[in-house]
Amino acid sequence: MTYRPVALGSVGTITGTVEIDGSAPADSTVTPTRDGEPCGAAYPDSSVIVRGNALANVVVWLSDVKEGKTLPIERRTEIVNEDCRLTPRVQAVVAGTTVNVRNEDRLAHTTRFMRGGVGGDTIASVPLTDDGQVVPNEHLAAKAGMIAAACVQHPWTRGYIAVFESPYFAVTDESGAFHIDSVPPGKYHLLAWHERGEAQVERDVEVSATGTSRVDIKLRLK
């Protein structure tokens, strides 16, 4: 689907929260298996961040919006190797964004990017040898899709970049909240994804001019 920026009159907003459906997965621990300095000792797995039942790092987007607000002019983001982890864990960008792959550790990393998720086709491997090194890549986020990242030397690392043709997306914060603004009035499908979700969740949402539509989602994890 090709997205087209258009001049907008009255627009609406979509807000909501994402909560865990059922129980959260049992706490797990990541134990680095090499490079004790700076990788450190065991630490809590950050794949599930919850506050009560609220779930962070859920990507939420409109799957069928064809036209609307202007795409951002500045399209640049970064993913950082620091303490043998990748940050941010989850982010979302528009297609055509340049990804700065950065190293803040005094050891070598090779950040591998895979289309569709961990284990998918490798689309780039970025070697990093020095702390403070930045390697920009214009091809990683060239088209829509989910990109997973991991370090070859430190395979416990995980990062995700969701790439969209339209600007109508959000990532939930630590309170599980999301906000999508400047939406043309109409009926849409709202999707939600989490790296440990059993499946994507879909909700119908109708947006009215100058109104706010509320969508609260429950998502089951595995």
GIRA-V665399 format. One record per run of one state. SS is the DSSP state (hx for helix, st for strand, lp for the rest). FROM is the first residue (numbers start at 1). LEN is the number of residues. If there is no record, write none. Layout:
ss: (SS;SS)
from: (FROM;FROM)
len: (LEN;LEN)
This chain:
ss: (lp;st;lp;st;lp;st;lp;hx;lp;st;lp;st;lp;st;lp;st;lp;st;lp;st;lp;st;lp;st;lp;st;lp;st;lp;st;lp;st;lp;st;lp;st;lp;st;lp;st;lp;st;lp;st;lp;st;lp;st;lp;st;lp)
from: (1;4;6;11;21;29;31;36;40;43;45;50;52;54;56;59;63;67;69;76;83;85;88;90;95;97;104;109;116;121;129;134;142;145;152;159;165;169;172;177;185;186;194;197;198;201;208;212;220;221;222)
len: (3;2;5;10;8;2;5;4;3;2;5;2;2;2;3;4;4;2;7;7;2;3;2;5;2;7;5;7;5;8;5;8;3;7;7;6;4;3;5;8;1;8;3;1;3;7;4;8;1;1;1)
